[in-house]
Amino acid sequence: MTDVKSQEKADRLKAALKENLKRRKVQARGRKAVKASGTQAESLSVLDERDKPSD
Protein backbone atom coordinates (compact mmCIF):
# COMPACT_ATOMS: atom_id res chain seq x y z
CA MET A 1 0.00 0.00 0.00
CA THR A 2 2.73 2.51 0.90
CA ASP A 3 4.57 1.52 -2.26
CA VAL A 4 1.56 2.57 -4.35
CA LYS A 5 1.22 5.83 -2.42
CA SER A 6 4.88 6.66 -2.85
CA GLN A 7 4.70 5.95 -6.57
CA GLU A 8 1.62 8.18 -6.91
CA LYS A 9 3.38 10.93 -4.96
CA ALA A 10 6.48 10.60 -7.15
CA ASP A 11 4.30 10.81 -10.28
CA ARG A 12 2.56 13.96 -8.99
CA LEU A 13 5.90 15.52 -8.14
CA LYS A 14 7.30 14.66 -11.56
CA ALA A 15 4.28 16.25 -13.28
CA ALA A 16 4.51 19.35 -11.08
CA LEU A 17 8.22 19.75 -11.82
CA LYS A 18 7.62 19.44 -15.57
CA GLU A 19 4.92 22.14 -15.43
CA ASN A 20 7.18 24.39 -13.36
CA LEU A 21 10.01 23.98 -15.87
CA LYS A 22 7.69 24.85 -18.77
CA ARG A 23 6.44 27.95 -16.93
CA ARG A 24 9.97 29.11 -16.12
CA LYS A 25 11.08 28.67 -19.74
CA VAL A 26 8.16 30.79 -20.93
CA GLN A 27 9.03 33.46 -18.35
CA ALA A 28 12.69 33.42 -19.40
CA ARG A 29 11.74 33.84 -23.06
CA GLY A 30 9.49 36.75 -22.12
CA ARG A 31 12.23 38.43 -20.12
CA LYS A 32 14.69 37.92 -22.96
CA ALA A 33 12.28 39.54 -25.45
CA VAL A 34 11.67 42.51 -23.15
CA LYS A 35 15.38 42.88 -22.46
CA ALA A 36 16.21 42.79 -26.17
CA SER A 37 13.72 45.53 -26.98
CA GLY A 38 14.70 47.49 -23.86
CA THR A 39 18.40 47.26 -24.63
CA GLN A 40 17.94 49.03 -27.93
CA ALA A 41 15.98 51.86 -26.31
CA GLU A 42 18.46 52.09 -23.42
CA SER A 43 21.44 52.32 -25.75
CA LEU A 44 19.81 55.19 -27.61
CA SER A 45 19.09 57.08 -24.40
CA VAL A 46 22.66 56.52 -23.18
CA LEU A 47 23.99 58.03 -26.41
CA ASP A 48 21.65 61.00 -25.99
CA GLU A 49 22.91 61.56 -22.45
CA ARG A 50 26.53 61.25 -23.53
CA ASP A 51 26.15 63.76 -26.35
CA LYS A 52 24.17 66.25 -24.28
CA PRO A 53 26.16 69.36 -23.37
CA SER A 54 26.87 69.70 -19.66
CA ASP A 55 26.15 72.83 -17.65
KEBAMI-546711 format. One line per field, with one value per residue (C-alpha): residue number from 0; chain; x, y, z. Coordinates in steps of 0.1 Angstrom, whole numbers. Layout:
BEGIN
i = [NUM:...]
ch = [A:...]
x = [X:...]
y = [Y:...]
z = [Z:...]
END
This chain:
BEGIN
i = [0:1:2:3:4:5:6:7:8:9:10:11:12:13:14:15:16:17:18:19:20:21:22:23:24:25:26:27:28:29:30:31:32:33:34:35:36:37:38:39:40:41:42:43:44:45:46:47:48:49:50:51:52:53:54]
ch = [A:A:A:A:A:A:A:A:A:A:A:A:A:A:A:A:A:A:A:A:A:A:A:A:A:A:A:A:A:A:A:A:A:A:A:A:A:A:A:A:A:A:A:A:A:A:A:A:A:A:A:A:A:A:A]
x = [0:27:46:16:12:49:47:16:34:65:43:26:59:73:43:45:82:76:49:72:100:77:64:100:111:82:90:127:117:95:122:147:123:117:154:162:137:147:184:179:160:185:214:198:191:227:240:216:229:265:261:242:262:269:262]
y = [0:25:15:26:58:67:59:82:109:106:108:140:155:147:162:193:197:194:221:244:240:249:280:291:287:308:335:334:338:367:384:379:395:425:429:428:455:475:473:490:519:521:523:552:571:565:580:610:616:613:638:663:694:697:728]
z = [0:9:-23:-43:-24:-29:-66:-69:-50:-72:-103:-90:-81:-116:-133:-111:-118:-156:-154:-134:-159:-188:-169:-161:-197:-209:-184:-194:-231:-221:-201:-230:-254:-231:-225:-262:-270:-239:-246:-279:-263:-234:-257:-276:-244:-232:-264:-260:-224:-235:-264:-243:-234:-197:-176]
END
